[in-house]
């Protein structure tokens, strides 16, 4: 039995009790003083009465509220007249249907004045929010507020609200913490240490504002613009709605976690808690007799760290990184965590670098001498210091000066301290120690992780698969979960809602939606109408436009000695693929060259070079495309191949998995043919003009679609932000060229130099392809919040105008549309209604909602354009923030919906407009074009904190301090002609 001399290594409870203690400064191995803790029992703790998401106030009050409430875009333009597009009218196209939304209307609120107060505590030299909360929650203050009357709300920071006005608009109360003997439940535990220097505090409550909800109603009716009064109303309403749940449950941002809700696990034993998402929204219902306020409720899932000892948790983290580490036990891990020599320097081992994700986790210490002392600490780091040599900072090598009972001092190791003081012989003395934020040193095996700590890192593929399985529920089940969440919120029993006269209807709102008609889809030899099924297949269909240049110089390269695929199987696949591509209309003049290149030929860079040379020599021509057959789906290998082919040789490429080549299925080959045809300048299909087949279906003047996306490196990554811009190259918006460039670090708005770098050449390509300048630009932007809408107009659109002007183009009209899927609105058609739902009760493709959930005046709508494969369909929220062309509602919504049928590599309409979808693809693909050595390369989607040679400190930093990033490598082959360079940069190289 482990730790037989020291009690349970996991503390007092198998469910993860939070009782434990840090060693005292005199008798323990830590440096510094102990900190306070909540001392809560295992399971879900009772809420603190405040939302921890509010701890760190952003720069402005608007940004603070905007992190909790879905504020409209003009909320971030307070004091300025709104420039955002107004709704030109509601959609009348298609068929009217009824759809339920997971929105619950606020039916009424009191007209009484609400009094807002400023809360301060003195002395408070550190301006600590935790100290203010501690004093506010004392019995002294609670009793005083009860005597003042009314119901009090507190935001956990410096604001409070009451339904009654206090005498003389202010009051003061003296709180003696020592006499009350109350324990702090501060979120920042180190504050509890600081407050012990004082015991008497003065709490001041001063009235600063009177909130009248009539201001909010005036804004919703369009009678007033957004101002500070409306913001104050929304801030109050948000806190009133959240106060009661925050007192009962664990709260993370907008999510509440009730102990009665189900829990699950992910691969690696992460814990998944199902919770309730709850946030207020402004709505269009004010125009039809409602209050204009809705409550958006949804189910949510969040991954949490498991409750376990840190040594066991460290083992789970390490063995999940590589297959060859999976058989390790703790002693084996301890050996491999030791430092290593790199030349004449001592550096952390590779497994050690993965333990950085333990940083900032809360833990307690559990052994026989510390049971029942609920003290909680924060992991500063897993110790590494070169002074401890190759043995590392372990319990046997780390020493401290200990004061003995006779007053003398002894230098003693942490290992010996536990043996002498507590009669504990550590089982794993060779593990590195844990250093706390207060300077204490602790053995991993005696430290337990505290419950309910969110797992903030990217899930690995197995964990992602498990999460999807748990989160992807069909609409009936999701609706049931949402209604169960509403029951748990107990709006009718909420004392705060009652005190302020706020009533919420606990039934989902039913809205008048539209079902847009499905378009025809034209191929080279026939037209089809998928109807409400949203699906078709490629059998017997020829691509609308084949590859622009017949295939003469192309090859299939088998990489390495593969067991999953043999040369004869690859030769068979090459012949079959040629036939399939020809049947779809592809132009193939010569058979492909087939070659095997063993791994002994060198790195993938050398394999790519040999493949290019051998293909060119065999075909006696510059290669057009090379297929690489790989043994496994390895992102790093994939990106290395793409980097070489795109930027070194300047040709498109296609990667295949060996097992797919071996099975040689017709559907797989057709899917690959769609991608290959697009990369070679062809077009899969289009939506034709129903009345004039030779004319463009969506517009009558030269028009271009532009999509933009900006992606960022994972938390703790040193990767720069990546901007991608796609632009339609033809009159039907079927072919999209793409350009990408780095965009600083954590920069969401595209920087001027990046915009000019990307857009200039694409506009030139567009003019050359269409023999005209674009007169109308549809600019679809993804991934920006309402607070950044104005920056999109002021910075991005203005820079685009400058580019057009420099190229001598007339100033085009802009229609700017923000597309986002990061919301919690869901459609619930009537189950079994074949006119509004599919067999899984999901909405049919073409379901559009532009009432109830939308803004009272702004031009926005929700569109479900796809047929959901699993789970509950998520509609896309489109917000038109600028429309210089005055496009009609029906025309705009029909165009966006129908163009979703033109996605080049799918036989279904996609959920997001292709311009934005393509920019996602290009942004991810362009990661391989970063100008960094191959050994330092981090593939997109890799885990944050993955070691990168030479950049250890940067990897773990929260955000890079730099704003400029190295430019991407250009897609220009070493021997490419100008025509070849133009071809790859104007084709769909990224699909």
N, C-alpha and C positions, 0 to 999 in steps of 0.2 A: 504493500500500500504506500502510495506516494506521500511524502511529507508526514510520516507518522509521528514526528516529534513536533510538528508545527501546525497541526490542524489541517483543514481542507484547503487545498491550493485554490479552489474556486470560491472561497468565502463561505458564508453561512447558509447559502441556499443554492440548489442546483439550477434555479431559475435566474440566477444572477443578482443576488442581493447586493445592494449598494453600500453595505456596511463595511467599514475597514478604516485604516488609518495610515497616514504617513508617519514615519519615525520622528520622534521628538528631536529637537536640535541637540540635546545633550546626549541622549542614549541611542539615537538613530544614525543612519548613514547618510542622511540628507543634509544639505546646506541651506539654511534659510528657515523661515517659520512656517508653521502649518497654516493651511487655508480652510475656509469654511466649506460646508456642504449642505445639501438639502436633507440628507439622511432619509430618503424616501424608500419605502419597501419595494420588493420586486413586483413585476407586472407594470401596468400603466400607472404612473404616478398621478396624483391629483394636480390639476393645473395650477399655475402660479398666478393666474388672473391677468397676465399680460402676454402679449404675443412676442416671442423672441425674434421674429422677423423684423421687428421695429427697432432693434438695438442700435444699428448704425444708421444714423440719419444721413440721407444724401444731401446734396448741396442745397436744394430748394425744397420748400414745402410741397410744391406741385409734384416733384419727382418722388418725394416720400409717399404721398398718397397714391401716386400712379403705380407704385410697386404693389399695391394691394387692391386697387380699384381700376377697372377698365375705363379710364378717363378718355373723353373724346380728344381728337387732335388739337382742337382750338384751346383746350385747357392749358396747353404749353405755350400759348401765345397771349397770355394775359396782358391786357392793356393795349393790345394791337387788334386792329380789325381783321377778322378771319378772311383768308384768301382761299380757303378750301372750297371745292366744288359743291354746289347745292344740288339736292335731288331734283332732277328734271321731271320726275313723274314715276309712277309705279309700272311694273311690267304687266302687259296685257296679252302677251304671247302664250301660246300653248293652251293647256287645260287647267282649270282651277281644281285644286285638291286641298284636303285638310291634313295638317301635320302637327303633331305635338312637339313642343320644344322643352328642353329641361330648364325652363325659366318659370319663376314663380312671382306673380305680380304683387307689388306692395299696393294694397287696396286703399289705404288711408294713412294719414299721419296727423298728429296734433298741430294746431295752429299756435300753441303756446310758445312763448319765448324760451330759448335754451341758453343757459349761461355758461360761458367758457371761461376757465380760470387758468392762470399761470401758477405752476407749482415749483417752489424752490426750497432747498435745504441749506442751512448754514451751520457750521462750516462745511464746505465741500470744495477743498482746494483743487481736487482733480476733476471737478465737474463730472462726477460719476453718476450715471443714470441708475446703476445698481444701488447706490446708497440712497437715492431719492425713493426708489421702489421699496427698499427695506424700511425706511421711515414711514412711508405712506401705509404700508401693510401692518403697522404695529396696532396693537389693541387700543392704545391711547388715541390714535388718529381715527380709527374706525368708530370708536364711541363718540368722539367729538363730532364727526360728520353725521352720525345718526341723530344727534341733538339738533343739528342745523336743519334737518329735514331734507326731503327730496331724495332722488336716487342718483348716485354718483358714478360716473365713468372715469377711468384713468387710462391714459395711453401708454403707461410704462416708461414715460420719458418726462415731459414737462407740462403736459396739458391735462386738464380735467374738465368734465362737464357735469352740470347738475340741472335738474328740472325745477329747482327753486333757487331764488337769489338769497345770498347770505347778507347779514347786516353789515352796513357800511362797505359792502362789496369786497371785503377782505377779512381774513382771520389769521391768527398765528397760534401755534401750539408747540409746547416744549416736550420733547421726547427724550427720556433717559433710558438708553438701551441697556445699561448695566442693571438698573433696578428692575426693568421688565424681564431681563434675562431671555430675550427673544433671539432666536438664531436667524441669521441672514439666509435668504434664499435667492441671493443675487446670482445672475447668470455669469458674471465675471467674478469668479471665486476669490481672486486676489484682492478685490475691494474689501472683502470681509476682514482680511488681515489689516488693512489700513485703518478701518473704522475703530479698531480696538484702542487706538491712541486717544480717542475721544469717547465720551459716553453720553453727553448731552448735546442735542441738536434742536434747532429751531426750524419748524416747517411753516412756510409762508404760503398762503393761498390768496391770490389776488384776481378779481374779475377783470378780464381784458376785453371781452367781446360779448355781444348778444347775438345769438344765431337765430335767424328767422328763415324757416324753410320755404317761405314765399319766394325768396330769391331763386331757389332751385327751380321752382315751378315756372317762374318768369323766363329762365333760360330755356327750359324744355319747350315752352310755347313759342320760342323765338322772339320774345319781346325784349330780351336783354342779351348782351354778349357775355361770354364767360369772364368772370372776375373773381377777386379774392373771396367775395361773399358766397359765391356758388361753390368754390373750393372748400370753404369752411363747412358748408352744409354737407358735402360729400364726405369730408373727413369725419364729421360727427356721425353721420349715418353708418359709415363703415365700422367705427368703433362700437357703436351701439349694437350692431348686428353681431359682432365678433366677441363681445365681452363675456357673455354667458358661456359659449362653448370653450373659450380660452380658460375659464375657471375650472372646467371639468376634464378637459382632454389635453393630450400632447398636441402642440401647435407648431407647424412648420410652414411659414409663409401663409398661403391661403388655405392650407390643408389642415384638417382636424382628424385626429386618430383616436377613436373610441375603443376601449378594451373589449367591447362586445363585437367589434368587427372582426372578420376572419384574418388569419395570418398564414403565410406560406413561407417556403424556403426556395433559394436559388442554388445553383451549383456553387460549391465552395461554402455552403452553409450560411450564406447571407439570409437575413430575415426580411420578408416582404410583408409590410402592413398595408391593409386596405383602409383608406380613409375617405373623408368627405371634403370635396372642394366646395367652397362657398364664397361668392363675391357679388357685390352689387353692380348693376349695370343701368345705364340710361337707355331708354327705349322710345320707340316711335308711338307707343300707345297713348301718349299725352294728346295726340291729334285726334283720338277717337274716344275720348272720355275717361281714359285711365290716368293714373298718377304720373306715368312716365318713368317709374322706377321698377326694376325687376331684380330678382335674386337668382343668379346662375348657380345651380347645384349640380355637381357631377361626382362620380366615383373617381378615386385616384389610388395609385400604388406607389409606394416609396420603398427603396431598399435601405435597410439598416444593418449596421455591424452586428454580428452575433455577440451574445454575452459569453465571454470565455476568458481564460487566462491569456496573457499577451504572448507567451511562448507558443501556445497552441495556435493562436491567431497568426503569428508570424510564420509558422510552418505552413498553414493553409495558403498564405499569400505567396510564399516562395515556390511551393511545389506546383502551383497553378500556372507558373510562367513558362516552364519547359517540360516536355514529355520525359526527358531523361532525369528530371528531378523528382518525379512523382513517387518514387519508392523511398525517398528520404524519411527518416524519423528525426526526432529532435536532436539527438547527439550528432547525427550525420549533418544536419543543418548547421549546428553550432560549429563544426569543423570547417564547413564551407563558408561560414560568415566571417572567418578570420581575414584580416587584411592581407593584401598581396603586394609583391614587389613589381614595380614597373620601372625598369632601369634602376636608378638609384633612389627612387621615391616609393614611399609606402602609400598605397591607395586602397579604397574600399573594394571588396570583392563584388562580383556582379550580383550574386544573390542579395548581398547587403543593401544594394541600391534600391531594391524593391520595397524595403522596409520603411522607406521615407513616407509612404502613404499612411503610416501610423501617426504621423505628425498631427498634433492638436487634438487627438482623441482624449477623452476623459477616462480616468481609471481610479480605482481605489486599491488599497493594499490589504490583503487578508492573510492572517496567520494567527496562531493561538493567542499571541499577546495583543492583537489589535482588533479582534472581533468586537463589534459594538461601538467602535469609534468611527462615525461616518464622516470621513474626510476624503475629499475628492480632489484629484490633481489632473493636470494637463500634460500630455507628452510633448516635450520640447523637441526631442530627437532620440533616436537610438544611438548610443554613444560611439563616437569614433574620434580617436586622437592619435596622431603619429607617435606621441611620446610613450605609448604603451606597446610599441613595436608590433611584431607580427602576431602576438597573442591577442591583441585587441583589448578594448576596455571592458573587461569581464569582472566578475565579483572577486576574483583572485588577484587581479592586477590593480584595480582601483582601490586606493586607500584614502583614509581621512583621519584627522586628529580627533581623538575621543577623550573627553574629560572623565577621569575616574572619580570614585567616591571620596578618595583622600585628597582630591584637588590636583593630583598629577595628571599629565596628559600622555596618551599613548597613540602612536601611529598604527592603525589597524586596517586590514582589508575588509571590504564589505562581507566577504565570505566568513571571516573570523568573527565579525561583529554579530552576525546572525547565530553562529554557533555558540558564542559566549553569552549573548544577551537573551536569546530566545530558545536556545537548545535546538536550533533548526540546522540541519545539514543540507545545504542546497543540493538538489538532485542534478541540476545542470549548471555548474559553476562556470562553464566555458562559454555560455551565451553572453552577448554584449548586454550591458546594463541599460535601463531606461532612465533618461534624465528628464525631470519634470521642469515645468516653466519656472518654478521657484528654486531650482537648483538642487533638488534631491536626486539621489541615485538609488535605483530599485532593481532587484532581480526580476526578470521577466516572469518567472514561474510563480511569484507571489503577487502579481498584479492582475487585477480583473478589469475588463472593460465594462464601463457603465452602460446601462440599458438605454435604448431610444436615441442612438447617435446615427445620424443619416450617413449613408455610404455615398460619398460625393464623386467617386471615380467612375470612369467609363466601364460598363459591364463588359466582360469578355463574351465571346460568341455563345458559349453554353449558358451563361447567365442571362444574356439577352433573349435567347430562345425560351428559357424558362419564364422570364418576365412577360414575354409576349403571350405565352400560353395562359398565364394567369390573368393578364389584363385584357386579352382579346375575347370579350364575351359578346354574344349575340344581343341585338337590341332588346328583346323581352327581358333578359337577365339584367342588362345594364339599367333598364328602366326600373326594374324591381329594386336594384341596389340603390338607385338614386332616391326612390321613394322611401326606402328604409333609412337612408341618410337624412331625409327631411324629417322623418319621425324622430330620429335621434337629436336633431337640432331643437326640437320642442319650442317652436315659435310661439305657440299659444300659451306656453308656460313661462316664457322668457321674462323675468322680472324687469329687465332693462327696456325691452320693447314695450312692455305694458306701461312703464313709468312715463315714457315719452310718446305714448299714444300711437305707436307704429303697428300696423296690422298687415300680415302677409298671408296671402291665399296659399294653402299647402297643396294645391292642385296645379299640375302643369298647364301652361297656357297652350291653347290650340290656335294655330294661325292659318290664314288663307295663303297657301303656297301655290306655285305654278309648276306644271310639268312641261318643260320645253320639248318640242318634237325632236326626235333623233334625226340627224341628217343622213343623206346618202353618202356612201364612201366609194369613191371612184378609183379603180385600179386600171392597169393598162388595157385590159381586155373585157372588163365588166364593171357594173356598179352593183352595190349591195346596200340594203337598209337593215342594220342590226336591230332596229326597233327598240323596245324597252329592255332587251336582254343585255345590251352593251357588250356583245361578244361576236366575233366572227373568226374564221380560220383562213389559211392561205392556200388551201388545196384548190388547184386549178386556176390560181390568180397570178397574173403577171404584174410586176412592179410598174407603177405609173411611169417612171423614167428609169432606164437602166444606167449602169455606170457610164460615165462620159467617154472614157477611153477603154477599148477592149483589153481584156486581161491577156497579156503576152508574157510578162516577166513576173512570175509569182511563185511562191514555194510554201511547203509545209516542212517545218523543222521539228524533229523529235529531240527534245532536250534530255540528255542523260540516258542511263540504262534503266529503262522503266519496266516494271513488272505488269503495270496496268495496261500497257499498250505496246504492241510489237510493230516492227516495220511493215510487215505484210498487212496488218490491220490499218496502219496509217495510209498506206498506198490505196487500200480499198476505200477508206474514208475520203481521200482526195478525189478519187474517181466519182464516188457517189455525190460528193458536194458539188463538183463541177456540173453534174447532171441536174441536181436540184436547182442550182443557181440559174442554169440555162432555162429550165422549165418556168422559172419566175421572171424570165426576160433578161437575165444577165448576159452580158456580151463576153464570151470566153473564146479566144482564138487558139490558144495553145494550152496543153495540159500543164499542171503545176509540177515543179521540181520538188522531189521528196528526198529528204536527207536526215540522217541521224548524226547529232553532234554530242559526243559523250562529255560528261562533266570534267573529265580529265583535260579537256581543251582549255580550261581556265575559268575565269569568272564569267558572269552573265554578260559583262561588257565585251569580253573576248568572244563569247558564243554569238552575240549579236553581230559582231564584226565579221566572223567567219560565215554566218548565215547570209549576210548581205553580199560578201564577196563571192561565195559559192553560187548564190542565186543569180547574181549579175553575170558571172562567167558562163554558167550553164545556158542561160537564156540569151546571152550576148546583148543585153540591154539593161538599162537602169531599172532596178526592181520597183514594182508598183505597190505590192503588199506582201508581207511575210506573215505566215501563220506559225505560232510557236505552241507546241504541244507540251504541257507541263505536267509533272507527276501529281502535284497537289495544288490546292487553291491557297497560294501563299502571297499575301499582299505585298510584301517586300520584294519578292522576285518579280511580280507583275509590274511594280513601279520602276524597277531597274530596267526591265525590258522596254517599257514605254519611254523612259528617259532617253535611252540610247536611240531608239527608232525615231522618236519625234524630233529630238534636238541635235543628234549627231549625224543621222543619215537622212532625215527629212522625209520619211515615208510613213504611211499609216501601217498599222499592224493589228493582228488579231490573236489573242491568247485563247487556247482551248485546254480543257482538262482531259487527261489521258483516258479516264474511264468513259467519258462521253464519246470520245473518238472510237473507242473499242465497241461500244454498243451501237453507234452509227444509226441513230433514230432519225427518221425523216423530219419530224417536228423540230428536233434540235437543229438540224441542218437548215431548215427554213428560217428559224429564229436567227441563226448566225448569218444567213444570207441577207436578212433585213439590215443588220448592222454593217456588213461589208458593203452592201450596195450604197448605203448612206455615206460611208467613209470614202467611197470612190466617186462621189458626186451625183448619185442617183436619188430617186424619191420613191418611197414606198407607196403612198396613196395620198389622196386629197379629198376635200369636200368641194364638190363642183357648184357652180352657180346654177340653181334649178331652172332659171328662165333663159339665161344666156350662157351656154356652156363654154364659149370662147372667152368670156369676160371674167375678171376676178370676182369671187363670190362675196367678198366682204367690204370692198370699197371701190370708188370710181376714180380716184386720183392716186398718184404715186405715194405709197404708204409703206412704212417699215415697222416691224415689231422688234422691240429691244427688250431683252430680259437681263436682269442683273441680280447677282447674289454675292454676298461676302461671307466667307467662312473663317472661323478662328481655330487656332490650336486648342487642344484640351487644357483643362485646368492644370497649371504647373508646367505646361509645355513652353518651350522657347520658340516654337514655330511662329512665323509672322501670319498676319491675316492675309487671306487670299481673295481677291476680287475677280469675278468672272463676268464677262459681258457677251451675250449672244445677240445676233442680229439676223433677221430674215433676209434671204438673198434673192427671193423670187416674188412674183406678184400674188402667189397663193399662200405665202408664209408656210411653206413646207420644208425648205432647206434653211438651216441656221448655221452660220459661221460663228466661231467663238474666239475670243481673245481673253487672256488672263494676265494678271500682274499682282505682285505683292502690294499690300496696302497698309504698311506700317504694322504696328502691334496693337491688337485690340481696337482697331479703328473700324467702326461700322460704316461711317459715311466715306464714300470713295474720294480719295485725295485727288487734287487736280492733275498731278503728274501721271497718276495711274489711269484716270479717265482719258486723258489725251493719248497715252500710250496704247490703250485698248481700242478706242473708238475710231481714231484717225484712219487706220488702214482698212477697217471694216466698212467705213463710209466710202472709201475709194473703191473697194471691191463692189459695193452695192451700186454705185454710179456706173461702173464698168459693165455690170451684169444687166442693168435696167435701162441704160442710155438716158438717164434722167436723174434729177435730184429728188430726194423724198420731200414731199410737201406736208406730210402728216406723220408724226411719230407716236406710236403707242409704246409707252415706257412702263413696263411691268417690273416692279421692284419687290424683292422678297427680303424678309428677315429684319425689317425695321419696326420699332415700336412707335406708338402715336407721338411720343416726345421727339422723334427724329423726322417726322413728316416734313416739317418746315425746312430742315437741313437738306432733305432730298430736293426740294424745290430751289432753295437759295444757293446750294453748292453744286449738286450733281447736274440738275437740269441746266443751270446757268453755264457750267463748264461744257456741256454738250452743245449749247448754242454757240459757244466760242469756237468749238471744233468745226461746226458746220460753216460758220462765218469764214474761218481761215481757209476752208476748202472752196470758198466761192459759192456756196449753196445759199439759196434763199432761206430765210428764217422759217423753219417748219412750225406748224401747230403741234402742240404737245397735249397728249392725253395721258396723264400719269396715274397709274393704278398700283396700289399696294396690295400684294397677295400674301396672306398668312394662314397657316394651319395651326398656329400655336394659340388655341383658344379651347374653350370647354363647351361650346354649343353643339348639340346633337339633335338630329331629326328623328322623330319616332312616328312613322305612319301607322295607321290602324292595321294591326296584325291580321293577315289573311286577305287584305284588300289588294287584289291583283292590279287595280288601277293606280295604286300609289306605292306599293311595296313589292319587293321580290320575295322569293321563297324563304329567305332568312329574316324577313321583316325589316330589311334595310330599305331606305328610299331608292327609288328607281333613278338611273342616270338622267340628268336633266332637271332634278328637283331644285327649285329656286325659291328662296325666302327673302323678301325685301320689306317685310313688315314686322312689327312687334319687337324683334330682336335688334333691329337696325336703329340708327341714330335719328332723332326727330327731324333734322334738316339736312344732314350730310348725305352724300351719294354713296351708299354702300349696300351690299347684298351678300347673301350666302348661297353658294352653288355647290351641289353634289353632282359632279359630272361623271363619276365612275361607278362601276359595279363592285361593291366591296367583296373581297375574297373571304375574309374572316373578320370576326369582331363586328363592331358598330362603325358604320361609315362616318368619316370626319369631313364635313363640308369645308370648302375654302372660303375665307372671308375676303372679299374684294372691296377695297375702299378707293374710290376715285377722288383724288385730292386736287387735280387740276384737269380741266377739259376745255382747252381753247378751241377745239373743233365743234363743240356743242353736239356731241353724238347723242342720239336718242337712246333711251333706256333699253327698249326692245332690241335695237341694233347692236348695242354694246354687249349685252348679256348673251344674245344669240351667237355673236362672233366668238366670244370667249369660250362658250360651251362647245360650239362646233369645231373649233380649232383643236380641242382636246382629242378629237378623233384622228388627227393627222400626226400623232406622235410616231416617230419613224421606226421604233423597234417593238411595237406592241400591237396586238390584235384586239385591243379594247380601248375605249377612251380612258385617258389618264385623269387623275384627281386634280392635277394642278396644270395651269396653262403651260404648253410646251416651251415657250420662251423662258419661263422661270425654271421649269424642270431641266432643260438643257443647261442652264447656267449652274445648277447644282452639280450636274455631271462634270462639266468643264472645270468647276472650282476644285472638285476632288481629284480629277485627273492631273490638274496643273501642279499638284504637290510634287509630282515626280520631276518637275522642271526646276526645282529649287537648286541654286548654285552652291551645293555643299558636297563634300566628299561622300562617296558611297558608304563608307563605314560609319558615318555619322547620320545616315539617312534614317528618318522616322517615317514610317508609312502612315498615311492618313487612316484614322480610325484606330490607331494603336493606343495602348493604354497610357494615360498621362503619367508622367514620372518614369517612363521607360528610359533606361540609361542611354545617354548620348555622349560619346567620348569627347572629353575636353570641355563639356558644358554642364557639368554636374550641378553647379549652383543655379544656373539659369533654368534648368529643367524644373527645379523645385520652387522657383520664385512664383509668386501669385500673378505677376504681370511684368512683362518686360518694360524697362525704363526707356526704351528707345522708341522713336516714332517712325523712323525710316528703316526699311528692310532691304536686303540685297535683292536686286532685280532677278527675274526668272531668266533662265537660258532661252534664247530665241529658238523658234522652230525653223532652223536653217541648216540643211545638210552640208557636210564639208565639201561635197562635190555637186551640190544642187544648182540647177540653173534658176534664173529669176522666175521662169514659168513654173518650175517645180515648187519653189518656195511659196508662190502665190496660191498654188493648188492646195497644198496641205493647210495653209492658213485660212482658206476660204471654204473648205469642206468640213464635214462633221467628224473630225478626227477623234473626238472625245466620247463618242457613243459606244 
